[in-house]
Amino acid sequence: MTIGIVGAGLGGLALARVLHVNGIDAIVYEREPSRDARGQGGMLDLHTETGQRAIHEAGLIDQFRAMARREGQDLRLLEPDGTLLLQEDTPEDAPLDRPEVDRADLRHLLLDSLPEHAVRWGHAFEHAGDGLLHFADGSSTTYDLLVGADGADSRVRALLTDARPTHTGQNVVELGIPEIDRTHPDLAAMVGRGNYWALGNGQSLSAQRNGDGRVRIYLSFYTAEDWFGRSGIPFDDPAAARARLIDLFTGWDARFTALIAACDDTVLPRSITTLPVGLTWPSTPDITLLGDAAHLMPPVGQGANMALLDGALLGLALAAHPDDFPAAVGEYEREMFERTSTAGRQSASVQEILMSPDAGRKMLAFFQPR
Ligand SMILES: Cc1cc2nc3c(=O)[nH]c(=O)nc-3n(C[C@H](O)[C@H](O)[C@H](O)COP(=O)(O)OP(=O)(O)OC[C@H]3O[C@@H](n4cnc5c(N)ncnc54)[C@H](O)[C@@H]3O)c2cc1C
């Protein structure tokens, strides 16, 4: 029985690893030409009951704990005028409830734990039919079970449902300051060791320290889908783009615009889309989905955790029913639909807070029970 996994993101790799640990072979088909072909983005906080549980099932929890950054759990929450609403500094002996890990390090950990032949790079999935997977380079291969782990813009998804991601009303520009401790020690001290959020009406700034000393900055604008085209941000001219972004933050405390001014030439626009919360499809014996392909949700801290746990739990279900893939898929989907619709609802309500007027005070009230 051949298991073909499309997508070597965190979810697809967690599945391949849990299958491997249980003595089941699978092949991951990834469109990127190599593991380092594309930057993998910033930090992720892995939660005990979801992302860390998956890493445990993958037999990699000790290696994960060695690379996780406890102090990355620090949080500073501010208002646009610079008022500090909340500061949480993680004690040295705090439990590793939600430690931050560099996404690229986590992906390397999973990739290094698989046999080399388990990932086929440069295989962009195009379509499937008659027991064959077809790739953009014209090649094809057989499968008994196809798992779409191909992310937000999944092509496998269309084999199961007509649902498509829609725009959330959030547009993000990603910027970054390299080696901040050396280049801008004052800004490094201001951002601190973890997450730094300034929430305003209709827009926000978040900064996050990465393991390599870079601070990634995300500027969010709660605007319509076509806003980037109308925003006047010249994405092909980084210096002018930074100047325009500083303009868009007129009226905010000068420390926030200083952060934008200190950034390098990375200026990446991202439109944020989601699938409908609670999306399901009639179970199909030889195809299923996991991660963003199945339940794309707002980026407020659950997506990667859910993708990892989907992969681990599908792997365990297949290991429990090695001769009955349809039973394994049915069991996996029942649990996944329920768990991820709860996570999707929670993420949507956090997103609603972030997009509301007086977001800072509302987020403070959200965090207060902690
Ligand atoms: C700005 C931002 C910040 C985020 N922060 C967090 C956070 O802090 N915590 C958290 O839990 N989540 C976070 N998320 C969400 C998280 O990134 C995703 O939920 C998670 O990466 C989904 O994993 P995945 O394996 O399903 O998909 P992906 O990580 O997207 O992997 C999909 C893989 O499939 C490959 N692929 C795509 N199409 C094809 C094809 N046709 N053929 C072959 N391969 C293909 C892609 O190249 C990719 O390698 C964030 C998201 C964004 C946008």
The ligand as an SDF file (V2000), in Angstrom:
LIG
                    3D

 53 58  0  0  0  0  0  0  0  0999 V2000
    2.4000   35.4350    9.0200 C   0  0  0  0  0  0  0  0  0  0  0  0
    2.0020   34.0880    9.5970 C   0  0  0  0  0  0  0  0  0  0  0  0
    2.3240   33.7810   10.9240 C   0  0  0  0  0  0  0  0  0  0  0  0
    1.9560   32.5560   11.4810 C   0  0  0  0  0  0  0  0  0  0  0  0
    2.2720   32.3030   12.7810 N   0  0  0  0  0  0  0  0  0  0  0  0
    1.8720   31.1320   13.3510 C   0  0  0  0  0  0  0  0  0  0  0  0
    2.1830   30.8390   14.7250 C   0  0  0  0  0  0  0  0  0  0  0  0
    2.8150   31.6220   15.4220 O   0  0  0  0  0  0  0  0  0  0  0  0
    1.7600   29.6530   15.2320 N   0  0  0  0  0  0  0  0  0  0  0  0
    1.0500   28.7400   14.4900 C   0  0  0  0  0  0  0  0  0  0  0  0
    0.6790   27.6650   15.0150 O   0  0  0  0  0  0  0  0  0  0  0  0
    0.7530   28.9910   13.1820 N   0  0  0  0  0  0  0  0  0  0  0  0
    1.1560   30.1430   12.6010 C   0  0  0  0  0  0  0  0  0  0  0  0
    0.8430   30.4030   11.2960 N   0  0  0  0  0  0  0  0  0  0  0  0
    0.1150   29.3810   10.5230 C   0  0  0  0  0  0  0  0  0  0  0  0
    1.0780   28.3010   10.0340 C   0  0  0  0  0  0  0  0  0  0  0  0
    2.1150   28.9020    9.3120 O   0  0  0  0  0  0  0  0  0  0  0  0
    0.3640   27.2820    9.1520 C   0  0  0  0  0  0  0  0  0  0  0  0
   -0.8570   26.9210    9.7250 O   0  0  0  0  0  0  0  0  0  0  0  0
    1.2100   26.0270    8.9680 C   0  0  0  0  0  0  0  0  0  0  0  0
    2.4440   26.3480    8.3360 O   0  0  0  0  0  0  0  0  0  0  0  0
    0.4670   25.0070    8.1160 C   0  0  0  0  0  0  0  0  0  0  0  0
    1.2970   23.8860    7.8900 O   0  0  0  0  0  0  0  0  0  0  0  0
    1.0090   22.9460    6.6420 P   0  0  0  0  0  0  0  0  0  0  0  0
    1.9990   21.8340    6.7480 O   0  0  0  0  0  0  0  0  0  0  0  0
   -0.4350   22.6100    6.5850 O   0  0  0  0  0  0  0  0  0  0  0  0
    1.2690   23.8400    5.3630 O   0  0  0  0  0  0  0  0  0  0  0  0
    2.6050   24.6220    4.8770 P   0  0  0  0  0  0  0  0  0  0  0  0
    3.5270   24.8830    6.0000 O   0  0  0  0  0  0  0  0  0  0  0  0
    2.1080   25.7830    4.0870 O   0  0  0  0  0  0  0  0  0  0  0  0
    3.2890   23.5780    3.9050 O   0  0  0  0  0  0  0  0  0  0  0  0
    2.7400   23.2390    2.6590 C   0  0  0  0  0  0  0  0  0  0  0  0
    3.8450   22.6550    1.7870 C   0  0  0  0  0  0  0  0  0  0  0  0
    3.2560   22.1690    0.5720 O   0  0  0  0  0  0  0  0  0  0  0  0
    4.0510   22.5520   -0.5320 C   0  0  0  0  0  0  0  0  0  0  0  0
    3.1690   22.5940   -1.7050 N   0  0  0  0  0  0  0  0  0  0  0  0
    2.1780   23.4750   -1.9780 C   0  0  0  0  0  0  0  0  0  0  0  0
    1.5930   23.1690   -3.1480 N   0  0  0  0  0  0  0  0  0  0  0  0
    2.2130   22.0550   -3.6220 C   0  0  0  0  0  0  0  0  0  0  0  0
    2.0490   21.2550   -4.7850 C   0  0  0  0  0  0  0  0  0  0  0  0
    1.1240   21.5620   -5.7120 N   0  0  0  0  0  0  0  0  0  0  0  0
    2.8540   20.1690   -4.9510 N   0  0  0  0  0  0  0  0  0  0  0  0
    3.8150   19.8570   -4.0170 C   0  0  0  0  0  0  0  0  0  0  0  0
    4.0140   20.5850   -2.9020 N   0  0  0  0  0  0  0  0  0  0  0  0
    3.2220   21.6700   -2.7020 C   0  0  0  0  0  0  0  0  0  0  0  0
    4.5780   23.9330   -0.1250 C   0  0  0  0  0  0  0  0  0  0  0  0
    5.7250   24.2780   -0.8780 O   0  0  0  0  0  0  0  0  0  0  0  0
    4.8770   23.6980    1.3630 C   0  0  0  0  0  0  0  0  0  0  0  0
    6.1710   23.1860    1.5590 O   0  0  0  0  0  0  0  0  0  0  0  0
    1.2310   31.6120   10.7060 C   0  0  0  0  0  0  0  0  0  0  0  0
    0.8990   31.9110    9.3770 C   0  0  0  0  0  0  0  0  0  0  0  0
    1.2790   33.1380    8.8230 C   0  0  0  0  0  0  0  0  0  0  0  0
    0.8930   33.4590    7.3980 C   0  0  0  0  0  0  0  0  0  0  0  0
  1  2  1  0
  2  3  1  0
  2 52  2  0
  3  4  2  0
  4  5  1  0
  4 50  1  0
  5  6  2  0
  6  7  1  0
  6 13  1  0
  7  8  2  0
  7  9  1  0
  9 10  1  0
 10 11  2  0
 10 12  1  0
 12 13  2  0
 13 14  1  0
 14 15  1  0
 14 50  1  0
 15 16  1  0
 16 17  1  0
 16 18  1  0
 18 19  1  0
 18 20  1  0
 20 21  1  0
 20 22  1  0
 22 23  1  0
 23 24  1  0
 24 25  2  0
 24 26  1  0
 24 27  1  0
 27 28  1  0
 28 29  2  0
 28 30  1  0
 28 31  1  0
 31 32  1  0
 32 33  1  0
 33 34  1  0
 33 48  1  0
 34 35  1  0
 35 36  1  0
 35 46  1  0
 36 37  1  0
 36 45  1  0
 37 38  2  0
 38 39  1  0
 39 40  1  0
 39 45  2  0
 40 41  1  0
 40 42  2  0
 42 43  1  0
 43 44  2  0
 44 45  1  0
 46 47  1  0
 46 48  1  0
 48 49  1  0
 50 51  2  0
 51 52  1  0
 52 53  1  0
M  END
$$$$
